[in-house]
Amino acid sequence: MANREKKQIVNGEWRVEGRASAAFAIRYSLFAIRLATSMAALAATLPAAHADQRADFLGGLTRDCRGCDLSGANFKRHDLSGADLTGAILQMTNFHDANLAGAHLAGADLAGANLNKADLRRADLAGAKLHAAMLYAADLDGASLPGADLTDALMGTARFTRSDLSKTILRNVDLRKARLQDAILAGADLSGSALDFAILRSAKLDGAALAQARLIEAECEDASLIGADLTDADAEGANFRGADFAHANLAGASFRKGDLYDAHLDEAIFRDTTMPDGTTQP
């Protein structure tokens, strides 16, 4: 029993009392020093690498800047097609007339950004924040925007042909004269939005919220509005020929001077609803 070795911890080191104790302590100390040095070096390089990535993107050396903070930067008329800006902070950034076709902008924060006349065809904007952004005359044909927040955005004459806007928040947006034919707007929130003269032919608006929306003289031929909420919506002069309003809430809505020819109204809710001939139902 005299040669039994004792182990103990002293100042973070294993010390083994016995013949091998000194060598063991030295080896452990060197390992701990090397590990701490490596981790410190790695931590120091991460911010620098991110800063270098941002500088390279601004200098046009790369199109990959995931998560970068580019708030207020000016990319007017820049070619950023296919750029990866996933999760980037782009508040108040200027993309006026920029080429962002096929760009990856999922989860990006574009609040207040200028995207007027920007080319965003086939761009990925899923879950992006575009609160009060400007997209006047922007081209978003075939773009993906499910779950994006475009509250108060200005998008007059913008194009969304065959775009995915399912469950997108579009409250109080300006979409006057916008082109949304064949667009998917299922479950989208368009309450209080302006869609005057917009083109929504064959658009999918099933379960969409359109309460107090304006659809004056909008073209909604063959649109699907199954279960949609059009409470107090103003659709005067709008064309809903062949549209499907099954189970839709049309309480307080106005279709005065509009066209509901061949529209499907199965189990739709009518309450003080103004019909095309000016009569009220029920």
RONU-593842 format. One record per residue: x, y, z of N, C-alpha, C in turn; residue in one letter; residue number from 1. Coordinates in steps of 0.1 Angstrom, whole numbers, plus 2048, in hexadecimal, padded with zeros to 3 digits. Layout:
ATOM  n_X  n_Y  n_Z  ca_X  ca_Y  ca_Z  c_X  c_Y  c_Z  res    n
ATOM    X    Y    Z     X     Y     Z    X    Y    Z    A  NUM
...
This chain:
ATOM  n_X  n_Y  n_Z  ca_X  ca_Y  ca_Z  c_X  c_Y  c_Z  res    n
ATOM  808  7F4  800   800   800   800  808  80C  800    M    1
ATOM  815  80B  803   81E   817   804  820  81D  7F6    A    2
ATOM  81F  815  7EB   821   81B   7DE  814  820  7D8    N    3
ATOM  809  820  7DF   7FC   825   7DA  7FE  834  7D6    R    4
ATOM  7F9  838  7CA   7FA   846   7C6  7EE  84E  7CA    E    5
ATOM  7EF  85A  7CD   7E4   863   7D1  7E2  86D  7C6    K    6
ATOM  7D5  870  7C3   7D2   87A   7B9  7CB  885  7BF    K    7
ATOM  7CE  891  7BA   7C7   89D   7BF  7C8  8A8  7B4    Q    8
ATOM  7BF  8B2  7B6   7BE   8BD   7AC  7C4  8C9  7B3    I    9
ATOM  7CE  8D0  7AD   7D3   8DC   7B3  7D4  8E6  7A8    V   10
ATOM  7CD  8F2  7AA   7CD   8FD   7A0  7CA  8F8  792    N   11
ATOM  7C0  8EF  790   7BC   8EB   783  7C5  8E0  77D    G   12
ATOM  7CF  8DB  784   7D7   8D0   77F  7D5  8C4  787    E   13
ATOM  7D6  8B8  77F   7D6   8AC   786  7E5  8A9  78B    W   14
ATOM  7E6  8A7  798   7F3   8A3   79D  7F2  895  7A3    R   15
ATOM  7FB  88D  79F   7FC   87F   7A3  808  87D  7AC    V   16
ATOM  806  87B  7B9   811   879   7C1  817  86C  7BF    E   17
ATOM  823  86C  7BB   82A   860   7B7  835  863  7AD    G   18
ATOM  83B  859  7A7   846   85B   79F  843  862  792    R   19
ATOM  836  861  78C   833   867   77F  82C  874  781    A   20
ATOM  82B  879  78D   823   886   790  828  892  788    S   21
ATOM  835  894  788   83B   8A0   782  839  8A0  773    A   22
ATOM  83B  895  76C   839   894   75E  82B  896  75A    A   23
ATOM  822  890  762   814   891   75F  80F  89F  760    F   24
ATOM  813  8A6  76A   80F   8B4   76D  814  8BD  761    A   25
ATOM  820  8BB  75D   825   8C3   752  81E  8C1  745    I   26
ATOM  81B  8B4  742   813   8B1   736  806  8B7  736    R   27
ATOM  7FF  8B6  741   7F1   8BC   742  7F2  8CB  741    Y   28
ATOM  7FC  8D1  747   7FD   8E0   747  7FF  8E5  739    S   29
ATOM  808  8DE  731   80A   8E2   723  7FE  8E0  71B    L   30
ATOM  7F6  8D5  71D   7EA   8D3   715  7E0  8DE  718    F   31
ATOM  7DE  8E2  725   7D5   8ED   729  7D8  8FA  723    A   32
ATOM  7E5  8FD  722   7EA   90A   71D  7E7  90A  70E    I   33
ATOM  7EA  8FF  707   7E8   8FE   6F8  7D9  900  6F5    R   34
ATOM  7D0  8F9  6FD   7C2   8FA   6FA  7BD  908  6FC    L   35
ATOM  7C1  90E  707   7BD   91C   70A  7C1  925  6FF    A   36
ATOM  7CE  924  6FA   7D3   92C   6F0  7CB  92B  6E3    T   37
ATOM  7C8  91E  6DF   7C1   91B   6D3  7B3  921  6D3    S   38
ATOM  7AC  920  6DE   79F   926   6E0  79F  935  6DF    M   39
ATOM  7A8  93B  6E5   7A9   949   6E5  7AC  94E  6D7    A   40
ATOM  7B5  947  6CF   7B8   94B   6C2  7AB  94A  6B9    A   41
ATOM  7A4  93F  6BB   797   93D   6B3  78D  948  6B6    L   42
ATOM  78B  94B  6C2   782   956   6C6  786  963  6C0    A   43
ATOM  793  966  6BF   797   972   6BA  795  973  6AB    A   44
ATOM  796  968  6A4   795   968   695  787  969  690    T   45
ATOM  77D  964  698   76F   965   694  76A  973  690    L   46
ATOM  76B  97D  699   766   98A   695  76E  990  689    P   47
ATOM  77B  98D  689   783   992   67E  77F  98C  671    A   48
ATOM  77C  97F  671   778   978   665  76A  97E  660    A   49
ATOM  761  980  669   754   986   665  756  994  660    H   50
ATOM  75F  99C  666   762   9A9   661  768  9A9  653    A   51
ATOM  771  99F  651   777   99E   644  76D  99A  639    D   52
ATOM  763  991  63D   758   98D   634  750  999  630    Q   53
ATOM  74D  9A2  639   745   9AE   636  74D  9B7  62D    R   54
ATOM  759  9B9  630   762   9C1   627  763  9BC  619    A   55
ATOM  765  9AE  618   766   9A8   60B  759  9AA  603    D   56
ATOM  74D  9A9  60B   740   9AA   604  73F  9B8  5FF    F   57
ATOM  742  9C2  607   741   9D0   603  74A  9D3  5F8    L   58
ATOM  756  9CC  5F7   760   9CE   5ED  75D  9C6  5E0    G   59
ATOM  752  9BF  5E0   74F   9B7   5D5  757  9AA  5D3    G   60
ATOM  75E  9A6  5DD   767   99A   5DC  75F  98D  5DF    L   61
ATOM  754  98E  5E5   74C   982   5E8  73D  986  5E8    T   62
ATOM  735  97C  5E6   726   97E   5E6  720  976  5F2    R   63
ATOM  728  973  5FB   724   96B   607  726  974  613    D   64
ATOM  71B  978  61A   71D   980   626  711  97D  62F    C   65
ATOM  710  970  632   705   96B   63B  706  972  649    R   66
ATOM  6FB  978  64E   6FB   97D   65B  703  98A  65C    G   67
ATOM  708  990  652   70F   99D   652  706  9A8  655    C   68
ATOM  70C  9B2  65C   705   9BF   65E  709  9C9  653    D   69
ATOM  6FF  9CB  64A   702   9D4   63F  6F8  9E0  63F    L   70
ATOM  6F3  9E3  64B   6E9   9ED   64C  6EE  9FA  646    S   71
ATOM  6E5  A01  63E   6E8   A0E   638  6F2  A0D  62C    G   72
ATOM  6F6  A02  628   700   A01   61D  6F9  A04  610    A   73
ATOM  701  A09  606   6FB   A0D   5F9  6FF  A03  5EF    N   74
ATOM  6F5  9FB  5EA   6F7   9F1   5DF  6EF  9F5  5D3    F   75
ATOM  6EC  A02  5D1   6E4   A06   5C6  6EA  A02  5B9    K   76
ATOM  6E1  9FB  5B1   6E5   9F5   5A4  6F0  9EB  5A4    R   77
ATOM  6F3  9E5  5B0   6FE   9DB   5B0  6F8  9CE  5AB    H   78
ATOM  701  9C5  5A6   6FD   9B8   5A2  701  9AF  5AE    D   79
ATOM  6F6  9AA  5B5   6F7   9A2   5C1  6F0  995  5BE    L   80
ATOM  6EE  991  5B2   6E6   985   5AE  6ED  979  5B5    S   81
ATOM  6E4  971  5BB   6E9   965   5C2  6F0  967  5CF    G   82
ATOM  6F1  973  5D4   6F8   976   5E0  6F2  96F  5EC    A   83
ATOM  6FA  96B  5F6   6F5   965   602  6F5  96F  60D    D   84
ATOM  6EA  974  610   6E9   97E   61B  6DF  978  626    L   85
ATOM  6DF  96B  627   6D6   965   631  6D8  96A  63F    T   86
ATOM  6CD  96F  645   6CE   974   653  6D5  981  654    G   87
ATOM  6D9  988  649   6E0   994   64A  6D8  9A0  64F    A   88
ATOM  6DE  9AA  655   6D7   9B6   65A  6D9  9C0  64F    I   89
ATOM  6CE  9C4  649   6CE   9CD   63D  6C4  9D8  63F    L   90
ATOM  6C3  9DD  64B   6BA   9E8   64E  6BE  9F4  646    Q   91
ATOM  6B4  9FB  640   6B7   A07   639  6C1  A06  62E    M   92
ATOM  6C4  9FA  629   6CE   9F8   61F  6C8  9FC  611    T   93
ATOM  6D0  A02  608   6CB   A06   5FB  6CE  9FC  5F0    N   94
ATOM  6C4  9F5  5EC   6C5   9EB   5E1  6BD  9F0  5D4    F   95
ATOM  6BC  9FD  5D3   6B4   A03   5C8  6B9  9FE  5BA    H   96
ATOM  6B1  9F8  5B3   6B4   9F3   5A5  6BF  9E9  5A5    D   97
ATOM  6C2  9E2  5B1   6CC   9D8   5B2  6C8  9CB  5AC    A   98
ATOM  6D1  9C2  5A8   6CE   9B5   5A3  6D0  9AB  5AF    N   99
ATOM  6C5  9A6  5B4   6C5   99D   5BF  6BE  990  5BB    L  100
ATOM  6BE  98D  5AE   6B8   981   5A9  6BE  975  5AF    A  101
ATOM  6B6  96C  5B5   6BB   960   5BA  6C2  962  5C7    G  102
ATOM  6C2  96D  5CD   6C9   970   5DA  6C3  969  5E5    A  103
ATOM  6CB  965  5EF   6C7   95F   5FB  6C6  969  607    H  104
ATOM  6B9  96C  60A   6B7   976   614  6AD  971  61F    L  105
ATOM  6AD  964  621   6A4   95F   62B  6A8  964  639    A  106
ATOM  69E  968  640   6A1   96D   64E  6A8  97A  64F    G  107
ATOM  6AA  981  643   6B2   98E   644  6A9  999  649    A  108
ATOM  6AF  9A3  64F   6A7   9AE   654  6A9  9BA  64A    D  109
ATOM  69E  9BC  642   69F   9C7   638  695  9D2  63B    L  110
ATOM  693  9D4  648   689   9DF   64C  68E  9EC  647    A  111
ATOM  685  9F3  640   688   A00   63B  691  A00  62F    G  112
ATOM  694  9F5  629   69E   9F4   61E  697  9F9  611    A  113
ATOM  6A0  9FF  609   69B   A04   5FB  69E  9F9  5F1    N  114
ATOM  693  9F2  5ED   694   9E8   5E3  68C  9EC  5D6    L  115
ATOM  68A  9F9  5D5   682   9FE   5C9  689  9F9  5BC    N  116
ATOM  681  9F3  5B3   685   9EF   5A6  690  9E4  5A7    K  117
ATOM  692  9DE  5B2   69C   9D3   5B4  697  9C6  5AD    A  118
ATOM  6A1  9BF  5A8   69E   9B2   5A1  69F  9A7  5AC    D  119
ATOM  694  9A2  5B1   694   998   5BB  68E  98B  5B6    L  120
ATOM  68E  988  5A9   688   97C   5A4  68F  970  5AA    R  121
ATOM  686  967  5AE   68B   95A   5B4  693  95B  5C1    R  122
ATOM  693  967  5C7   69A   969   5D3  693  962  5DF    A  123
ATOM  69B  95E  5E9   696   958   5F5  695  962  600    D  124
ATOM  689  966  603   687   96F   60E  67E  969  619    L  125
ATOM  67F  95C  61B   676   956   625  67A  95B  633    A  126
ATOM  66F  95F  63A   671   964   647  678  972  648    G  127
ATOM  67B  978  63D   682   985   63E  679  990  644    A  128
ATOM  680  99A  649   679   9A6   64F  67A  9B1  646    K  129
ATOM  66F  9B6  640   66F   9C0   636  665  9CB  63B    L  130
ATOM  664  9CE  648   65B   9D8   64D  65E  9E5  647    H  131
ATOM  654  9EC  641   656   9F9   63B  660  9FA  630    A  132
ATOM  663  9EF  62A   66D   9EF   61F  666  9F4  613    A  133
ATOM  66F  9F9  60A   66A   9FF   5FD  66D  9F5  5F2    M  134
ATOM  662  9F0  5EB   664   9E7   5E0  65C  9EC  5D4    L  135
ATOM  65C  9F8  5D2   654   9FE   5C6  65A  9F9  5B9    Y  136
ATOM  651  9F3  5B1   655   9ED   5A4  660  9E3  5A5    A  137
ATOM  662  9DC  5B0   66B   9D2   5B2  666  9C5  5AB    A  138
ATOM  66F  9BD  5A6   66B   9B0   59F  66E  9A4  5A8    D  139
ATOM  664  99E  5AE   665   993   5B7  65E  986  5B0    L  140
ATOM  65E  986  5A3   658   97A   59D  65F  96D  5A1    D  141
ATOM  657  964  5A6   65D   957   5AA  664  957  5B7    G  142
ATOM  663  962  5BE   66B   963   5CB  664  95B  5D6    A  143
ATOM  66B  958  5E0   666   950   5EC  666  959  5F8    S  144
ATOM  65A  95C  5FD   659   965   609  650  960  614    L  145
ATOM  64F  952  616   646   94D   620  64A  952  62E    P  146
ATOM  640  957  635   643   95C   643  64A  969  644    G  147
ATOM  64D  970  639   654   97D   639  64A  987  63F    A  148
ATOM  650  992  645   648   99D   64A  64A  9A9  642    D  149
ATOM  640  9AD  63B   641   9B9   632  637  9C4  637    L  150
ATOM  634  9C4  644   62B   9CE   649  62F  9DC  645    T  151
ATOM  625  9E4  640   627   9F2   63C  631  9F4  630    D  152
ATOM  634  9E9  629   63D   9EA   61D  636  9F1  612    A  153
ATOM  63E  9F8  609   639   9FF   5FE  63D  9F8  5F1    L  154
ATOM  633  9F1  5EB   636   9E8   5E0  62D  9EA  5D3    M  155
ATOM  62A  9F7  5D1   621   9FA   5C5  628  9F5  5B8    G  156
ATOM  620  9EF  5AF   625   9EA   5A2  62F  9DF  5A3    T  157
ATOM  632  9DA  5AF   63B   9CF   5B0  636  9C2  5AA    A  158
ATOM  63F  9B9  5A6   63B   9AD   5A0  63D  9A1  5A9    R  159
ATOM  633  998  5AA   634   98C   5B3  62E  980  5AB    F  160
ATOM  62F  980  59F   62A   975   597  62F  967  59B    T  161
ATOM  626  95E  59F   62A   951   5A4  633  951  5B0    R  162
ATOM  633  95B  5B8   63B   95C   5C4  634  955  5D0    S  163
ATOM  63C  950  5D9   636   94A   5E5  636  954  5F1    D  164
ATOM  62A  959  5F4   627   962   5FF  61F  95C  609    L  165
ATOM  61F  94F  60B   617   948   614  61A  94C  623    S  166
ATOM  610  950  62A   611   954   638  61A  960  63A    K  167
ATOM  61B  968  62F   623   974   630  61B  97F  636    T  168
ATOM  621  988  63E   61B   993   645  61B  99F  63B    I  169
ATOM  610  9A3  636   60F   9AE   62D  605  9B9  632    L  170
ATOM  605  9BB  63E   5FB   9C5   644  5FF  9D3  640    R  171
ATOM  5F4  9DA  63B   5F5   9E8   638  600  9EB  62D    N  172
ATOM  602  9E1  624   60C   9E4   619  605  9EA  60D    V  173
ATOM  60D  9F1  605   609   9F7   5F9  60C  9EE  5ED    D  174
ATOM  602  9E7  5E8   604   9DE   5DC  5FC  9E2  5D0    L  175
ATOM  5F9  9EF  5D0   5F1   9F4   5C5  5F8  9F2  5B7    R  176
ATOM  5F1  9EC  5AE   5F5   9E9   5A0  600  9DE  5A1    K  177
ATOM  601  9D7  5AC   60B   9CC   5AC  606  9C0  5A4    A  178
ATOM  60F  9B8  59F   60C   9AC   598  60E  9A0  5A0    R  179
ATOM  603  999  5A4   604   98D   5AD  5FD  981  5A7    L  180
ATOM  5FD  980  59A   5F6   975   593  5FD  968  597    Q  181
ATOM  5F5  95E  59A   5FA   951   59E  603  951  5AA    D  182
ATOM  603  95C  5B2   60A   95C   5BE  603  954  5C9    A  183
ATOM  60B  94F  5D2   606   947   5DD  606  950  5EA    I  184
ATOM  5F9  953  5EE   5F8   95C   5FA  5EF  955  604    L  185
ATOM  5F0  948  604   5E8   940   60E  5EC  944  61C    A  186
ATOM  5E2  948  625   5E5   94B   633  5EC  958  635    G  187
ATOM  5ED  960  62A   5F4   96D   62B  5EB  977  632    A  188
ATOM  5F2  981  639   5EA   98C   640  5EB  998  637    D  189
ATOM  5E0  99B  630   5E0   9A7   628  5D6  9B1  62D    L  190
ATOM  5D3  9B1  63A   5C9   9BA   640  5CE  9C8  63E    S  191
ATOM  5C5  9D1  63A   5C7   9DF   638  5D0  9E2  62C    G  192
ATOM  5D3  9D8  624   5DC   9DB   619  5D5  9E2  60D    S  193
ATOM  5DD  9E8  604   5D7   9EF   5F9  5DB  9E7  5EC    A  194
ATOM  5D1  9E0  5E6   5D3   9D8   5DA  5CB  9DE  5CE    L  195
ATOM  5C9  9EB  5CE   5C1   9F1   5C4  5C8  9EE  5B6    D  196
ATOM  5C0  9EA  5AC   5C5   9E7   59F  5D0  9DC  59E    F  197
ATOM  5D2  9D5  5A9   5DB   9CA   5A9  5D6  9BE  5A0    A  198
ATOM  5DF  9B6  59B   5DC   9AA   593  5DE  99E  59C    I  199
ATOM  5D3  997  59F   5D4   98B   5A7  5CD  97F  5A0    L  200
ATOM  5CE  97F  593   5C8   974   58C  5CE  966  591    R  201
ATOM  5C5  95D  594   5C9   94F   598  5D2  94F  5A4    S  202
ATOM  5D2  95A  5AC   5DA   95A   5B8  5D3  951  5C3    A  203
ATOM  5DB  94C  5CC   5D6   943   5D6  5D6  94B  5E3    K  204
ATOM  5CA  94F  5E8   5C8   957   5F4  5C0  94F  5FE    L  205
ATOM  5C1  942  5FE   5B9   93A   608  5BD  93D  616    D  206
ATOM  5B3  940  61E   5B6   943   62C  5BD  951  62F    G  207
ATOM  5BE  959  625   5C5   966   626  5BC  970  62E    A  208
ATOM  5C3  979  635   5BC   984   63C  5BC  990  633    A  209
ATOM  5B0  994  62F   5AF   9A0   626  5A5  9AA  62C    L  210
ATOM  5A4  9AA  63A   59B   9B3   640  59F  9C1  63E    A  211
ATOM  595  9C9  63A   597   9D8   637  5A1  9DA  62C    Q  212
ATOM  5A4  9D0  624   5AD   9D2   618  5A5  9D9  60D    A  213
ATOM  5AD  9E0  605   5A7   9E7   5F9  5AB  9DF  5EC    R  214
ATOM  5A1  9DB  5E5   5A3   9D4   5D9  59C  9DA  5CD    L  215
ATOM  59B  9E8  5CD   594   9EF   5C3  599  9EC  5B5    I  216
ATOM  590  9E7  5AD   593   9E4   59F  59E  9DA  59D    E  217
ATOM  5A0  9D2  5A7   5AB   9C7   5A6  5A6  9BC  59D    A  218
ATOM  5B0  9B6  597   5AD   9AA   58E  5AF  99D  595    E  219
ATOM  5A5  997  59A   5A6   98B   5A2  59F  97F  59C    C  220
ATOM  59F  97F  58F   598   974   587  59E  966  58B    E  221
ATOM  595  95D  58E   599   94F   591  5A2  94E  59E    D  222
ATOM  5A2  958  5A6   5AA   958   5B2  5A3  94F  5BC    A  223
ATOM  5AB  948  5C5   5A5   940   5CF  5A6  947  5DD    S  224
ATOM  59A  949  5E3   599   950   5EF  591  948  5FA    L  225
ATOM  593  93B  5F9   58C   931   602  590  935  611    I  226
ATOM  585  937  618   587   93A   626  58E  947  629    G  227
ATOM  590  950  61F   596   95D   622  58D  966  629    A  228
ATOM  593  970  630   58C   97A   638  58C  987  631    D  229
ATOM  581  98B  62B   580   998   623  577  9A2  62B    L  230
ATOM  576  9A1  638   56E   9A9   640  571  9B8  63D    T  231
ATOM  566  9BF  639   567   9CE   636  571  9D1  62B    D  232
ATOM  574  9C8  623   57D   9CB   617  576  9D3  60D    A  233
ATOM  57D  9DB  606   577   9E4   5FB  57C  9DE  5EE    D  234
ATOM  573  9D7  5E7   577   9D1   5DA  56E  9D7  5CF    A  235
ATOM  56B  9E4  5D0   563   9EA   5C6  569  9E9  5B8    E  236
ATOM  561  9E4  5AE   566   9E4   5A1  570  9D9  59E    G  237
ATOM  572  9D0  5A8   57C   9C5   5A6  576  9B9  59E    A  238
ATOM  57F  9B2  597   57B   9A7   58F  57E  99A  597    N  239
ATOM  573  993  59B   575   986   5A2  56E  97B  59A    F  240
ATOM  56E  97D  58D   567   973   585  56E  965  587    R  241
ATOM  566  95B  58A   56B   94E   58C  573  94C  599    G  242
ATOM  573  956  5A2   57B   954   5AE  573  94B  5B8    A  243
ATOM  57B  945  5C1   575   93C   5CB  575  942  5D9    D  244
ATOM  569  945  5DE   567   94B   5EB  561  942  5F5    F  245
ATOM  562  935  5F3   55C   92B   5FC  561  92D  60A    A  246
ATOM  557  92E  613   55A   930   622  561  93D  625    H  247
ATOM  561  946  61B   568   953   61E  55F  95C  626    A  248
ATOM  565  965  62E   55D   96F   636  55C  97C  62E    N  249
ATOM  550  97F  629   54E   98B   620  546  995  628    L  250
ATOM  545  995  635   53D   99E   63D  543  9AC  63B    A  251
ATOM  539  9B5  637   53D   9C3   635  545  9C7  629    G  252
ATOM  548  9BC  621   550   9BF   615  548  9C5  60A    A  253
ATOM  54E  9CD  601   547   9D3   5F6  54C  9CE  5E9    S  254
ATOM  543  9C9  5E0   547   9C5   5D3  53F  9CD  5C9    F  255
ATOM  53C  9D9  5CD   534   9E2   5C5  53A  9E4  5B7    R  256
ATOM  533  9E3  5AC   537   9E4   59F  542  9DA  59B    K  257
ATOM  543  9D0  5A3   54D   9C6   5A0  547  9BA  598    G  258
ATOM  54F  9B0  596   54B   9A5   58E  54D  998  596    D  259
ATOM  542  991  599   542   985   5A1  53C  979  598    L  260
ATOM  53C  97B  58B   537   971   582  53E  964  584    Y  261
ATOM  537  959  585   53D   94C   587  545  94A  593    D  262
ATOM  544  954  59C   54C   952   5A9  545  948  5B2    A  263
ATOM  54D  940  5B9   548   936   5C2  546  93C  5D0    H  264
ATOM  53A  93C  5D5   537   943   5E1  531  939  5EB    L  265
ATOM  534  92C  5EA   52F   922   5F3  533  924  601    D  266
ATOM  528  926  609   52A   927   618  532  934  61B    E  267
ATOM  533  93D  613   539   94A   616  531  952  620    A  268
ATOM  537  95A  628   530   961   633  52C  96F  62D    I  269
ATOM  51F  972  62C   51A   97F   628  514  986  634    F  270
ATOM  518  992  636   512   99B   640  514  9A9  63C    R  271
ATOM  50A  9B0  638   50B   9BE   633  516  9BE  627    D  272
ATOM  516  9B4  61F   51F   9B3   614  518  9BA  608    T  273
ATOM  520  9C4  602   51B   9CB   5F6  51E  9C3  5E9    T  274
ATOM  514  9BF  5E2   515   9B8   5D6  518  9C1  5CA    M  275
ATOM  51C  9BB  5BE   51F   9C4   5B2  514  9CD  5AE    P  276
ATOM  507  9C9  5B0   4FC   9D2   5AC  4F8  9DC  5B7    D  277
ATOM  500  9DC  5C1   4FD   9E6   5CC  4F4  9E1  5D7    G  278
ATOM  4EE  9D5  5D5   4E6   9D0   5E0  4EE  9CA  5EB    T  279
ATOM  4E8  9C9  5F7   4EF   9C4   603  4EB  9B6  606    T  280
ATOM  4F4  9AD  609   4F1   9A0   60E  4F7  99D  61C    Q  281
ATOM  4EF  996  624   4E1   993   622  4D8  99F  625    P  282
